[in-house]
Amino acid sequence: RRQGSRVKHLRDINMSWSLHLWYALGLAGRLFLLSLTAVVHGLLPFIFTSKVSNGVNKLNEELS
């Protein structure tokens, strides 16, 4: 694979490698917390009734 094709995504979104890394780590952290919330909701369905779906919708809006 050519180096240019490896960084095309970074150029397309106008991010440096390090900024992209931090953004991805932050996204991973948010997804992790949402997944824990989903587990708790699965065990106790009367709490966090819309937290996960609202969080996923918010992430979808941010990433679109």
N, C-alpha and C positions, 0 to 999 in steps of 0.2 A: 504494500500500500504506500502511496506517495504521501509525503508530509503534508502537502497542501490539502489533500482530502481529509486528513486527520483533524485539521483545525478549521475546516469549512464551517462546521456547526458553531464554533466560537465566533468566527467572523460574522456569520448570519445573525447571531443574537447580540453581537457587539459586546462580548465579555472577554476578559482575560482568563487564562487558565485558572489562576488562583481565585478570582471572583466567582467563576463557574463552580469551582470546588466548594467554596463556602456556601454558595447558594444551594447546591445539591445536598450538602450536609444539613443545612437548615431544613430543607424540604424533607429529607429522610427523618429528621427529628420530629417534625410535625406529623408525618405519616405514622411514625412509631407511637406517638402519644395517642393519635386517633385509633390505632389498632388496639392499644391497651384499653381505651375507653369502650371500644366495641366488645371486647372480652367481658369487661365489667357489666356492660349493658346486657350481654347474652346471659350472664349469671343472674343479674338483677334487672329484669326488663322494665321496671318502674322508674329507673333513674337513667339519665342521659338519653332520653327518648328521641331527641333530634340532634344531639351534639355531633355525632359522627356524620350523618347525612349533610348537616349544615357545613361542617368542616370540609368534607369532600367537595361540596358545591363551591365553596369559597376557593379552594385550591384549583378547581377546574376553571373558574373565572380568571384567576391570576395567571394560569398557565396558557390560557387561550389567547 
